[in-house]
Amino acid sequence: MEIIQKNLSTASYQTKAMLTGYLQTPVPKSPVQQFRPLIFVPGGSMTHIPVEQTEKTALSFSARGFQVFVLRYTFTSEHQPVYPNPLIDLALAVALLRKQAAAWHLKADQLTIMGFSAGGHVTALYNDYWHTKWLRRLSGVASDQLRPNAVILGYPVIDLNLGFPKDATTRAKWADDPARYNAAAHVNDLNAPTFMWTTFTDQVVPVQNTLSYSQALLAHRIPQELHVFAHGPHGMDIANALVAHHDDVDQPHVAHWVELACEWIDDLFK
């Protein structure tokens, strides 16, 4: 495996955003010579990325046959309000994967973006906005290169007025117009099929966020799969001992979401 890092700045857009790729090399003569690409957009309240958990989640999907890339997007310490910069960062990451598809052994038409918590907000919004003129203009990339083929959301922030961020000061660091960044309000007929999971007892990002996005997808007849697990704290990642930053995270039942998501992708692209 080769680990690569790419800064996502362009001539017209300067950013500290980085894309880290965990690149597998195909086995000679194996029937698998290309891999499904997955861009992982971690959480961290728009202030940081939890590196240790993020690496383990990325490698978990790598072990399941994905070519995994982790997006370190713009933080509130670097730009306020932070939006729309994280969306531009993700657009540039998607475009880079499409450009490097041959060199990185990617199935470019089976590209999944996956976001958790605050990263889930970025990912859900991108699912809404990838085709818009304003994102095309700000990224400098044609819309046909920006399309996600599938989306995975884990305990995502969806509506900035639905329990997280917790206060107006923090919301202002995220967005100058919360309504524009209500991901449920901007779902449309061009959204990609979406897999979502959360827990009923999440005390940080209420379950209503995920349910509101699910309802919006349903209204537009966008294919979706939704799992609300009965128990579990916020920030579970792959929900096993490797990422257990406290005792409640290691939950084998919730950890099933990884296999469920992979089965869903297999079915979507079969």
N, C-alpha and C positions, 0 to 999 in steps of 0.2 A: 504494500500500500504506500502511495505517495501522498503526503499532506502538502497542499499548496495554499497560498494566500494571495488574494488579489484586492488591491485598493480599487474602489469603484468610482473614483473621480474621473470627470471628463473635462474637455476644454472649457465647457460652459457651466460646469457644476462641480464645485469642490466639496469633498466630504471626507470624513474619517471612517466612513463605512467600509467594512472589509468582508470579503467572502472567503471562507476557509473550506477547502474541498478535501474530502477523504477519498482519494481516487484508487479504485481497485484496478488491477491489471487482469484482463481476461486470460484464462488458462488456454494455452495453445490447443487447438483442435476441439475445445469444448463447444457444445452447442450454444453456450451463452457468451457472445462476443460483444454485446451491448447491455447496458444497465439502465433501469429507470432512474431518472434524476429526481432528487428530492431536495428542495431548499427548506431548511429548518430555520424558523424565525423565533428565537426563544423569548421568554418573558424577562422580567426584571424592572418593571415599573417605569420604563423609559429612562432609567438612570444607569443601568448596568446589565450585564448578562452573567448568570451563574455558570461559570466556566465548567466546573467539575460535573454538574448534572447534565449540562448541554453536551459535553463530549460523550458521556455514556449513552445518552439518548441517540446521538448521531451514530455511534458505533453499533447500537442495537439494530438500527435500520440498515446499516451497512452489512451486517451479518445476514440480513434477510434479502440481500441482493440488490440494494439500492446504491447508486452513486450519490453520496450525501454531501451537501454543502450547507454550512452554517453562516447565516447572515448576521453580522454585527452592524446594526443600523445606527442612525444618528440618535444621540441621547439629548435629553433636555439641558444638560450642562453645556452642550455645543451649539444649540439653536433653540430659541424660544419665540413663539410657540414651535414645538418640534415638528408638527405637521405643516406641510405635506412631505417633509424630507424623507421620513422612513418609507413612504410609498415610492418616491423616486429611487431610493436605494434598492428596493425590491425589484422595481422595474429594470434597473440596470443589471441586477443579478440574473434575472430571467433572460434578458437579452444576451448576456455573456454566455450563459449555458447553451443557448441556441447557436450562438456563433462558434462555440468550441465543441459542438456535439460530436464531430468526427474524432477530434484529438482526444476527447475525454470518454469516448465509447458510450455515448448517451443515446437513448431513445427519445429524441427531442419532441416527439408528439405524445409523450406519456409523462409530462412534467408535472410533478406534484409540489405544491407549496404547503407547508405545515407550520402553524403558529400556536403558541401557548400563551395564555394570559395577555399581557400587553402586546406580545408578539402575535397573539391571536387577533388582536384589534387591527394591527397592521395587515395581517393576512386576509381577514374578512373584508376590510375596506378595499384592499387590492382586488379581491374577487369582484367587488362592485364596480371599481373604477378603471380596471386595466385598459379598457377600450376607449376611454374618453380623450377628447382633443387636448384637454389641459395636461393630462399625464403624458401624452405623446409629445407635446411641446416641451414640457419641463425635462423629460428624459432624453429627448432627441432620438427616440426609437419608434419605428412604425408599429402600429397596434398588432399586426399579425405576428410580430416577434414577442409580444408581451402577454399573450394568452396563457393562463394556467389551464392545464387539462384536468386537474383534480385538486381539491383543497381538503386539508385536515385541520380541524380546530380543537384544541384542548383547553378547557375552562377559559374561554376567551372573554376579554372585555369587548362588549359590543356597543353599548350606549354609555357615554361619559356621564350621564345623569341617572344611571341605574346601579349605583352602589360603589363604583370605583371609576376614577379616583375619589377619595373620601372627602375632599374639600375643594372649594372654588379656586383657591390659590394654585393647587396642583393641576386642576383642570385647565387653568389659564396657561400653564406651562406646556400642556399638550396641544391645545387648539384655541384659536381665537373665535371660532364658530362651532360650538359643540354639535349643533344640528347637522352641519355638513359632514361631521365625522361620527354620526350615528349609523353604524354599519347596517342595521336592520332597515333603516329608512331608505337606503339606496340600492337594495337588491333589485335586480332587473333580469330580463330574459336572457342576458348573456353571461350570467354567473355560471361558474363551473360546478359540476357535481361535488357535493360536500359531505364529509364525514365529520361528526361532532361528538365530543364526549365531555362530561363534567361530573361533578358529584353533588348530590342533594344538600350536603352539609358544608359546602364551601362557604367559609365565613369572610372571604376577602372579595371575591368576584361572585356575586349572587347568581344562582342557577337561572334566574330570569333573563340574564344576558343571552345565554345559549338558546333558551326557549324562544326568545324574541327573534333571533336570527332564523331559527327553524321555521317559525311561522311565516316569516317573510319569504323564505325559499319556497315554502308550500304554496303561498299565494301566487308565485310565478312558475309553479310546477317544475322547479329545479330538483333533480334527483338528489336525495339525501339519505344518510343513515345517522341516527341519533341514539346515544346511550347516556342515560343519567344513572350513575351508580349511587346506591343508597348511602354509602358512608365514604368519607375521605376528606382530608384537608385540601387547601389550595396548594398548588405547586407540586403535584405528584410525579410529573414527567412519566417515566415508564413504570412507576409504582412498585419498585422492588427494592431490595436491600442496597443495591449499588447506588441508588439516588436518595436514600432515606435520611434526609436532614433532620427528621425527628421520627419517633416511633410509629406514628400513624400512617406514614407514607408507604411502608412495606405491606402492601395488601394484594395478595395473589389474585383475588377476584377482579379488582380494578385493573390489574396488570394485563388481563385478557384483552384490553382495548388494543394493544399493539397487534396481536394476531387478527383481531376483528378488522382493524384498519387495513392490514396487508391482504386479507381475504377480500375485502371490499375493492381494493385496487385491482387485484387479480381478476375479479369479476367484471370490473369496469372496462378493463383493457383486453379482455380475452377475445 
